[in-house]
Each structure stands twice: as structure tokens, then as C-alpha cells.
Amino acid sequence: MTAEVLSNGSQATEPVSDAPPELVKSVATETEPNTATIEPKKEKEEKQQQVEEKPRESTTLGSIMEKNSSFREESNFLTDLMEPEKKALFELRSLVETNLLKPKEGEEGGEVKDMSLWGVPLLPSKCPESNNVILLKFLRAREFKAKDAYKMLEKTLQWRKESKIDSILEESSLGKDLGSTFYMSGVDKEGRPVCYNLLSAFRDEEMYQKAFGSEEKKQEFLRWRIQLMEMGIKKLEFGPGKPSSFVQVIDLKDAPGLSKKEIRIAMKEAVELLQDNYPEFVAKTIFINAPFWYYAFGALISPFLTQRTRSKFVFARPSRVTETLLKYIPVENIPVSYGGLKREGDSEIYGEGTGVQEQVLKVNSTESIEIPLPQAGTTLLWDLTVLGWEVNYKEEFVPSDEGSYTILIQKERKLCYDEKTVCNSFKNNEPGKVVLTIDNPTYKKKKALYRYKIKHC
């Protein structure tokens, strides 16, 4: 009577601090988060004075990424904007109305042009709150310089027209063989959709050639990537207090190395296209299972990214994937493949409102999770993940009748950082309890997260 364990692994990573000194120095000087929202001169001087009074922090890659990971998406409520920011917003509104929407001399008809972007009218009076959200994206991308933001908006509209982006969702042939490399699943703690990008598929030479084998294929790949962006935007809401951006998780496990220049060039072009035409749509980009060579690649593309874009990057090594994702995404929304509790058919298995519980694993100790099954003929289902892994784990059914035998569901085994979330079930023929035993032999306190459901036959 042994239940099958359906493992689906997950790891987590933290900013790496063992990079070469020259690379650490390079990233340290380039990835400072952008704080260039407009501030009064006096306030800037006061902040500068506070900075000078603080002790100098060590410039390691780890400390920089930790600082960058604190980026929070700014408010889209007018009342939360500083006066210079409000002024820039009203100036951009005026530029849009007078230069973009107002009919030019000699044009047929004297009415204001009815233009929209991502379904939001660009004429402020038609949908002021949603319009503000869109315009603030361009302003923040250009440090609240209204004229620069207007030029960016103008170029985006021109690019969309020339590239026929408004009809791109109708192109069903795009990415036919690349669907497994991208999917959307769950939301983060702020309610923003989460997009997962798996680059391991491009290890396969046939798949690699389909995507990057020629200039034509590369352009098709880039167009497919834009299509995915437009699909993601369909899930957003443009209004104050509503999710108007998403989180991107890029899994670099088994990704092609630096020797594959075609993918390197394509990724650089994709980043530039998205940065230039989709400002402030990605609140956070989390690189997981990042191999060491990727930090060198990051240093190469860094000059092509704005400071604001770089400030949204988080890197996670294989041993810290789950812990890193948990900083931004609830455990029930993280796929089991990354140490979370989200798996296919979740809603049918657990329904709504199945709470996630936690068990602290003290240093060098053994802890037990006991789930009572007072009635015979019930089925227990459970999921469990351990932050930090490297523990010993077993599952048993202990009958209430002392004369019955304890049933070993899962013999003791070590759960390492490359494990998937434990997913298992057990049907009892007599009253008793299921006991999940976790032995933490390390000198680091850890935490187990789990949930369960009892089904009555």
C-alpha cells in the first residue's frame, strides 16, 4: 500500500557573490536602480546629505541585486504624484492632443483623431484614468521629460503602424513549434500576471535552427515574441490600483551558451524592441537557474539597457530558485517544477480556499507534520515543499488501533535543491493519521510549506 510520489522539482537562487572582481565592479557601476523621478532641489540636497552620512556599503554583485530587488511599481493615482510629475503628465497630455490628435492643416475633416494604444484612447477626455496609466509609462521611461516621452510615444505608434502590430494576434502561424518555451501561470503578490520563459528548448539543434537558422527565421521569432507580449497585455487592466504590468521569469537551465551567437543577437534585439516600444510593462524580470556564464552575457548587454530596466533584474542560482520566487509570488502560484504548490488540475483537486500551512524546521532537528484521518475509506492528498531543501523526508500512516501495523508510504530519502515539490496521496482503510517526518541535519533553520485535502468517498 505505497502511494506514488509525483515529484516536480524546484530550486531557488539568490544574487551571486562569487563572480570575478572585474565583473562585480562592472555590474556594480552599471546596475544602480534609477531614482530619477523629478524632485525639488532642496529635497535632492537633503537626500544627498543623508547618503553621505551613511557608512559606505560594500559593492558586491549580491548587494547590488538585493538592492535592485526592492524595486516597486509606482502608483498611478494622480494624488500620489509629485507636483513636477503632475506637471510633466499635463504637458504630455497637451503634446498628444495638439501634435498627435489634432488634425493638421490641409487634412480632410476637422475632427480630433480617434487613436488608441492597447485599447486605451489617447484622447485624455475619453478615458482619463486609463489614459494617465499609459502616458505615465512613457514618462517614467524617459524620467518625466515630457518632450522625450512624446517622441518615444510617437516612434512607438509609427513602429506599430509599419509593423502591423495591431493585427499581430491574428497571425496564428507564428511560433507554431515554439509554444513550449513560453507560458503564463498565476499572479504575483501584487496581482500581476507571471510569464515563464524556458530557454532549455533551444538546446535542441532542430529547435534552435527553426528559431534562429536564418535572418528570416530570426525575424519571425522576434515577431512571435512581440505577439506574446501583446497576448500578455490583454490580461492587464489600465487603471489606478490595477495590475498594468507583469512579472517575467526567465529559466536559464540548460540554455544555450555564449557560443551560440544567433540566440545572443536575437535576445539583444528582442530586449531593445520591448524596451523601446513597451515601456514599464515588466515590473520585474527574474532570471532563475542562472549559470555563471550568464553574468558575463549580462555585462555585454548591460550598456543597451536603461538603468531603470536593469534595476528590475533579479538573478537566482539553482540552489535558491524557490526562495527567490517566493519574495514576489505566493507559493500557491509558483509551479511545482520550481518548488511551488501550483500544478495542473489544482482547482479540481483542492477547490478554492485550501490554505497553505508552514512548519519551521529548527537547526539540527526532526519535525513531524501530523494529518488526522479519523474515518476509514478517505483519501488524503498533499503537496509539500521545503525552502532550502537538503533535508531527509519520509511518509507514514499510523493507525489509531495500537494493534495495527504502521504503513510506510514513502521511505526516507534526501530532498535536494533540485527536487520537485512533493505531491502524494494515500487512501486509509482504518482510522489513523498520516505523519510527514522532516529531518533537518544542517545548522540553518528552514521552513516547510504544505497543504492537504481530505476526500470522503
C-alpha positions as CSV (number, residue, x, y, z in Angstrom):
1,M,0.0,0.0,0.0
2,T,2.5,2.5,-1.1
3,A,1.4,5.8,-2.7
4,E,3.4,7.1,-5.7
5,V,5.2,10.4,-5.1
6,L,4.7,12.7,-8.0
7,S,7.8,14.9,-7.8
8,N,8.0,18.1,-9.7
9,G,11.2,20.0,-8.8
10,S,12.0,23.4,-7.8
11,Q,15.0,25.3,-6.7
12,A,15.8,28.9,-5.9
13,T,18.6,31.2,-6.2
14,E,20.0,34.3,-4.8
15,P,22.3,37.0,-6.2
16,V,25.7,35.6,-6.9
17,S,28.6,37.0,-5.0
18,D,31.4,34.7,-6.3
19,A,31.8,36.4,-9.7
20,P,35.2,37.7,-10.7
21,P,36.1,41.1,-9.2
22,E,36.2,42.8,-12.6
23,L,32.7,41.6,-13.4
24,V,31.4,42.6,-9.9
25,K,32.9,46.0,-10.4
26,S,31.3,46.4,-13.9
27,V,27.9,45.4,-12.7
28,A,28.2,47.5,-9.6
29,T,28.7,50.6,-11.5
30,E,26.0,49.9,-14.1
31,T,23.1,48.4,-12.2
32,E,22.3,51.0,-9.6
33,P,18.5,51.4,-9.6
34,N,17.3,54.6,-11.2
35,T,15.9,57.1,-8.7
36,A,15.5,59.8,-11.2
37,T,11.9,60.8,-10.6
38,I,11.8,64.6,-10.6
39,E,12.4,66.1,-7.1
40,P,12.7,69.6,-5.8
41,K,16.3,70.8,-5.5
42,K,16.1,71.1,-1.7
43,E,14.8,67.6,-1.3
44,K,17.6,66.2,-3.5
45,E,20.3,68.0,-1.4
46,E,18.8,66.6,1.8
47,K,18.8,63.1,0.4
48,Q,22.4,63.6,-0.8
49,Q,23.4,64.7,2.7
50,Q,21.8,61.6,4.2
51,V,23.7,59.3,1.7
52,E,27.0,60.9,2.6
53,E,26.4,60.4,6.3
54,K,25.8,56.7,5.9
55,P,28.8,54.3,6.0
56,R,30.0,53.1,2.6
57,E,28.5,49.8,1.6
58,S,30.5,47.0,0.0
59,T,29.9,46.9,-3.7
60,T,29.3,43.2,-4.4
61,L,27.1,41.7,-7.1
62,G,25.0,40.2,-4.3
63,S,24.4,43.5,-2.5
64,I,23.6,45.3,-5.8
65,M,21.0,42.7,-6.8
66,E,19.5,42.7,-3.3
67,K,19.1,46.5,-3.6
68,N,17.6,46.1,-7.1
69,S,15.1,43.5,-5.9
70,S,13.4,46.2,-3.8
71,F,12.0,47.9,-6.9
72,R,8.3,48.6,-6.5
73,E,6.0,49.7,-9.3
74,E,5.0,53.3,-8.8
75,S,1.4,54.4,-8.1
76,N,-0.8,55.6,-11.0
77,F,-3.0,57.7,-8.7
78,L,-2.7,61.4,-9.5
79,T,-2.8,62.2,-5.8
80,D,0.4,60.1,-5.3
81,L,2.4,62.0,-8.0
82,M,4.8,64.8,-7.0
83,E,4.0,68.2,-8.4
84,P,6.8,68.1,-11.1
85,E,5.4,64.7,-12.2
86,K,1.9,66.0,-12.5
87,K,3.2,69.0,-14.5
88,A,5.0,66.6,-16.8
89,L,1.9,64.5,-17.2
90,F,-0.3,67.5,-18.2
91,E,2.4,68.7,-20.6
92,L,2.5,65.3,-22.3
93,R,-1.3,65.3,-22.5
94,S,-1.1,68.7,-24.2
95,L,1.5,67.5,-26.7
96,V,-0.6,64.4,-27.5
97,E,-3.7,66.5,-28.1
98,T,-2.1,69.3,-30.1
99,N,0.6,67.4,-32.1
100,L,-0.7,63.9,-32.4
101,L,-4.5,64.0,-32.4
102,K,-5.3,67.5,-33.7
103,P,-5.9,67.4,-37.5
104,K,-3.1,69.1,-39.4
105,E,-3.7,71.9,-41.9
106,G,-5.0,70.5,-45.2
107,E,-6.2,67.2,-43.8
108,E,-9.8,66.2,-44.6
109,G,-12.3,66.7,-41.7
110,G,-11.7,68.9,-38.8
111,E,-12.3,66.5,-36.0
112,V,-9.8,65.3,-33.5
113,K,-8.3,61.9,-34.5
114,D,-9.7,58.9,-32.7
115,M,-6.4,57.0,-31.8
116,S,-5.9,54.4,-29.2
117,L,-3.0,52.3,-27.8
118,W,-3.5,48.8,-26.2
119,G,-7.2,49.6,-26.3
120,V,-6.9,52.8,-24.4
121,P,-8.0,56.1,-26.2
122,L,-5.1,58.6,-26.4
123,L,-7.5,61.5,-26.1
124,P,-7.4,62.1,-22.3
125,S,-11.0,63.3,-22.1
126,K,-12.3,59.9,-23.4
127,C,-10.9,57.7,-20.7
128,P,-8.8,59.9,-18.3
129,E,-7.7,57.3,-15.7
130,S,-6.6,54.7,-18.2
131,N,-5.0,57.4,-20.4
132,N,-3.0,58.5,-17.4
133,V,-1.6,55.0,-16.9
134,I,-0.4,54.7,-20.5
135,L,1.1,58.2,-20.5
136,L,2.8,57.6,-17.2
137,K,4.5,54.5,-18.6
138,F,6.2,56.7,-21.3
139,L,7.0,59.4,-18.8
140,R,8.7,57.1,-16.4
141,A,10.7,55.5,-19.2
142,R,12.0,59.0,-20.0
143,E,12.5,60.3,-16.5
144,F,9.4,62.5,-16.7
145,K,10.8,64.6,-19.5
146,A,7.5,65.3,-21.4
147,K,9.1,66.0,-24.8
148,D,11.2,62.9,-24.7
149,A,8.2,60.8,-23.6
150,Y,6.2,62.3,-26.5
151,K,8.9,61.4,-29.0
152,M,9.0,57.8,-27.6
153,L,5.2,57.5,-27.9
154,E,5.3,58.9,-31.5
155,K,8.0,56.4,-32.5
156,T,6.1,53.5,-30.9
157,L,2.9,54.4,-32.8
158,Q,4.9,54.7,-36.1
159,W,6.6,51.3,-35.4
160,R,3.2,49.7,-34.7
161,K,1.8,51.0,-37.9
162,E,4.7,50.0,-40.1
163,S,5.0,46.5,-38.4
164,K,1.2,46.0,-38.4
165,I,1.3,45.2,-34.7
166,D,-2.5,45.8,-34.2
167,S,-3.3,42.7,-36.2
168,I,-0.4,40.5,-34.9
169,L,-2.7,38.5,-32.6
170,E,-4.5,37.2,-35.7
171,E,-1.3,35.6,-37.1
172,S,-1.9,32.0,-35.9
173,S,1.2,30.6,-37.7
174,L,3.7,32.4,-35.5
175,G,5.6,30.3,-33.1
176,K,3.9,27.0,-34.0
177,D,6.9,25.0,-32.9
178,L,8.0,27.3,-30.0
179,G,4.9,27.2,-27.7
180,S,6.6,25.1,-25.1
181,T,9.2,27.8,-24.4
182,F,6.6,30.3,-23.0
183,Y,3.5,30.1,-20.8
184,M,1.6,32.3,-18.4
185,S,0.7,30.9,-15.0
186,G,-0.7,32.6,-11.9
187,V,-0.2,36.1,-10.5
188,D,2.4,37.7,-8.2
189,K,1.7,39.2,-4.7
190,E,0.5,42.4,-6.4
191,G,-1.9,40.6,-8.7
192,R,0.2,40.9,-11.8
193,P,0.3,38.0,-14.3
194,V,3.5,36.0,-14.3
195,C,5.1,34.9,-17.6
196,Y,7.6,32.0,-17.8
197,N,10.2,31.7,-20.5
198,L,12.1,28.4,-20.8
199,L,15.3,28.6,-22.9
200,S,16.3,24.9,-22.5
201,A,14.2,24.0,-25.6
202,F,16.9,25.8,-27.7
203,R,19.5,23.2,-26.6
204,D,17.9,21.0,-29.3
205,E,19.6,21.8,-32.6
206,E,16.5,21.3,-34.6
207,M,14.5,23.7,-32.4
208,Y,17.4,26.1,-32.5
209,Q,17.5,26.2,-36.3
210,K,13.7,26.7,-36.5
211,A,14.1,29.8,-34.4
212,F,17.5,31.3,-35.5
213,G,18.7,29.3,-38.5
214,S,18.4,32.3,-40.9
215,E,17.6,36.0,-40.8
216,E,14.1,35.3,-41.9
217,K,13.5,32.8,-39.1
218,K,15.1,35.2,-36.6
219,Q,12.7,37.9,-37.6
220,E,9.8,35.5,-37.3
221,F,11.0,34.6,-33.8
222,L,11.1,38.3,-32.9
223,R,7.6,38.8,-34.2
224,W,6.4,35.8,-32.2
225,R,8.0,37.4,-29.1
226,I,6.1,40.6,-29.8
227,Q,2.9,38.6,-30.2
228,L,3.4,37.0,-26.8
229,M,3.8,40.5,-25.3
230,E,0.5,41.6,-26.9
231,M,-1.2,38.5,-25.5
232,G,0.1,39.3,-22.1
233,I,-1.1,42.9,-22.3
234,K,-4.6,41.6,-23.0
235,K,-4.6,40.3,-19.4
236,L,-3.8,43.7,-17.9
237,E,-6.1,46.4,-16.7
238,F,-5.2,50.1,-17.2
239,G,-6.4,52.0,-14.2
240,P,-5.1,53.3,-10.9
241,G,-4.5,50.5,-8.4
242,K,-5.0,47.8,-11.1
243,P,-2.3,45.5,-12.5
244,S,-0.9,47.2,-15.5
245,S,2.4,45.3,-15.9
246,F,3.6,41.7,-15.4
247,V,6.4,39.7,-13.9
248,Q,8.7,37.8,-16.2
249,V,10.6,34.6,-15.1
250,I,13.3,33.5,-17.4
251,D,14.6,30.0,-16.8
252,L,18.2,29.6,-17.9
253,K,18.6,26.0,-17.0
254,D,20.2,24.1,-19.9
255,A,20.1,27.3,-22.0
256,P,22.5,27.5,-25.0
257,G,25.8,29.0,-24.0
258,L,27.7,32.1,-25.3
259,S,29.0,30.2,-28.3
260,K,25.5,30.3,-29.9
261,K,25.8,33.9,-31.2
262,E,22.5,33.7,-33.1
263,I,20.4,33.5,-30.0
264,R,22.6,36.1,-28.3
265,I,21.9,38.5,-31.1
266,A,18.2,37.7,-31.2
267,M,17.8,38.2,-27.5
268,K,19.5,41.5,-27.6
269,E,17.2,42.7,-30.4
270,A,14.2,41.4,-28.5
271,V,15.2,43.3,-25.4
272,E,15.7,46.5,-27.4
273,L,12.3,46.2,-29.2
274,L,10.5,45.6,-26.0
275,Q,12.3,48.3,-24.1
276,D,11.7,50.9,-26.9
277,N,8.0,50.1,-27.5
278,Y,6.6,48.6,-24.3
279,P,7.7,50.9,-21.5
280,E,7.1,49.9,-17.9
281,F,5.2,46.7,-18.9
282,V,7.6,44.4,-17.0
283,A,7.7,45.2,-13.2
284,K,10.3,42.5,-12.5
285,T,12.5,40.1,-14.6
286,I,13.6,37.2,-12.5
287,F,16.4,35.1,-14.1
288,I,16.4,31.6,-12.4
289,N,18.9,28.8,-12.7
290,A,21.4,31.4,-13.9
291,P,24.7,29.7,-14.9
292,F,27.9,31.7,-14.3
293,W,28.4,32.5,-18.0
294,Y,25.1,34.4,-18.0
295,Y,26.6,37.1,-15.8
296,A,29.2,37.7,-18.5
297,F,26.5,37.9,-21.1
298,G,24.6,40.3,-18.8
299,A,27.6,42.6,-18.7
300,L,27.7,42.6,-22.5
301,I,24.1,43.7,-23.0
302,S,24.1,46.0,-20.0
303,P,25.1,49.1,-22.0
304,F,22.0,48.6,-24.2
305,L,19.6,48.7,-21.2
306,T,18.4,51.7,-19.3
307,Q,19.3,52.0,-15.6
308,R,15.6,51.7,-14.8
309,T,15.4,48.4,-16.8
310,R,18.4,47.0,-15.0
311,S,17.0,47.9,-11.6
312,K,14.2,45.4,-12.2
313,F,16.5,42.4,-12.8
314,V,16.9,39.7,-10.2
315,F,19.2,36.7,-10.6
316,A,18.8,33.3,-8.8
317,R,21.2,30.4,-8.8
318,P,19.8,26.8,-8.9
319,S,20.0,26.4,-5.1
320,R,17.8,29.4,-4.4
321,V,15.1,29.4,-7.0
322,T,12.1,28.7,-4.8
323,E,13.2,31.2,-2.1
324,T,13.8,33.9,-4.7
325,L,10.4,33.4,-6.4
326,L,8.7,33.4,-3.0
327,K,9.8,37.0,-2.5
328,Y,7.4,38.1,-5.3
329,I,5.0,35.2,-6.0
330,P,2.7,33.4,-3.5
331,V,3.7,29.7,-3.1
332,E,0.3,28.5,-4.4
333,N,1.0,30.4,-7.7
334,I,4.5,29.0,-8.2
335,P,4.6,25.9,-10.4
336,V,5.7,22.7,-8.7
337,S,8.6,22.5,-11.1
338,Y,10.0,25.5,-9.2
339,G,9.2,24.3,-5.7
340,G,5.8,25.9,-5.5
341,L,2.4,24.3,-5.0
342,K,0.8,25.1,-8.3
343,R,0.1,22.1,-10.5
344,E,-2.2,21.1,-13.3
345,G,-5.7,20.4,-12.1
346,D,-5.2,22.4,-8.9
347,S,-8.8,23.8,-8.8
348,E,-10.3,20.3,-9.2
349,I,-8.1,18.8,-6.6
350,Y,-8.2,21.4,-3.9
351,G,-11.0,23.7,-4.9
352,E,-11.0,27.3,-3.6
353,G,-9.5,28.4,-0.4
354,T,-7.3,25.5,0.6
355,G,-4.8,27.2,2.9
356,V,-1.1,26.8,2.8
357,Q,0.4,26.0,6.2
358,E,4.0,26.2,7.3
359,Q,6.3,24.2,9.6
360,V,9.5,25.7,11.0
361,L,12.4,23.3,10.8
362,K,14.8,24.1,13.6
363,V,18.6,23.7,13.4
364,N,19.7,20.1,13.6
365,S,16.3,18.8,14.5
366,T,13.5,16.5,13.3
367,E,9.9,17.8,12.9
368,S,6.7,16.0,12.2
369,I,3.5,17.1,10.4
370,E,0.5,15.0,11.5
371,I,-2.7,14.9,9.5
372,P,-5.5,13.1,11.2
373,L,-7.8,10.7,9.3
374,P,-10.5,9.8,11.8
375,Q,-12.7,7.9,9.3
376,A,-11.8,4.9,7.3
377,G,-12.1,5.0,3.5
378,T,-11.0,8.6,2.9
379,T,-8.3,9.8,0.5
380,L,-5.7,12.3,1.6
381,L,-3.8,14.4,-1.0
382,W,-0.9,16.7,-0.1
383,D,1.8,18.9,-1.5
384,L,4.9,19.9,0.3
385,T,8.0,22.0,-0.4
386,V,11.0,22.9,1.7
387,L,12.8,26.2,1.5
388,G,16.5,25.5,1.3
389,W,15.9,21.7,0.8
390,E,18.8,19.5,1.9
391,V,16.6,17.6,4.4
392,N,15.7,13.9,4.9
393,Y,12.0,13.1,4.4
394,K,9.6,10.2,4.9
395,E,5.9,9.5,5.0
396,E,3.9,7.0,7.1
397,F,0.4,6.1,8.1
398,V,0.0,5.4,11.8
399,P,-3.3,3.6,12.7
400,S,-5.3,4.6,15.7
401,D,-5.5,0.9,16.7
402,E,-2.3,0.1,18.6
403,G,-2.6,-3.5,17.4
404,S,-2.4,-2.5,13.7
405,Y,0.8,-2.0,11.7
406,T,2.3,1.3,10.7
407,I,2.4,1.6,6.9
408,L,5.4,3.1,5.2
409,I,4.1,5.3,2.3
410,Q,7.4,6.8,1.3
411,K,10.7,5.5,2.7
412,E,13.2,8.1,4.0
413,R,15.1,9.9,1.3
414,K,17.1,13.1,0.9
415,L,15.4,16.1,-0.7
416,C,18.0,18.1,-2.5
417,Y,17.6,21.6,-4.0
418,D,17.0,20.1,-7.5
419,E,13.9,18.2,-6.2
420,K,10.4,19.0,-7.4
421,T,7.6,19.7,-4.9
422,V,6.4,16.5,-3.2
423,C,2.9,15.6,-4.4
424,N,1.3,12.5,-3.0
425,S,-1.9,10.7,-1.9
426,F,-3.0,7.9,0.4
427,K,-6.3,6.1,1.0
428,N,-6.8,4.7,4.5
429,N,-8.7,1.5,5.3
430,E,-8.9,2.3,9.0
431,P,-8.8,5.4,11.3
432,G,-5.4,6.9,11.9
433,K,-3.1,9.7,10.8
434,V,-0.5,10.4,8.1
435,V,2.8,11.6,9.5
436,L,5.3,13.5,7.4
437,T,8.7,13.5,9.0
438,I,11.4,16.0,8.0
439,D,14.9,15.8,9.4
440,N,17.0,19.0,9.1
441,P,20.6,17.9,9.8
442,T,22.0,21.3,8.9
443,Y,22.9,24.3,11.0
444,K,20.4,26.5,9.2
445,K,16.8,27.0,10.2
446,K,14.4,26.1,7.3
447,K,10.7,26.1,6.6
448,A,8.4,23.6,5.0
449,L,5.2,24.8,3.2
450,Y,2.4,22.4,2.7
451,R,-1.3,21.9,2.0
452,Y,-3.6,19.0,2.0
453,K,-7.2,17.9,1.2
454,I,-9.2,15.0,2.6
455,K,-11.7,13.5,0.2
456,H,-14.5,11.4,1.5
457,C,-15.7,8.5,-0.7
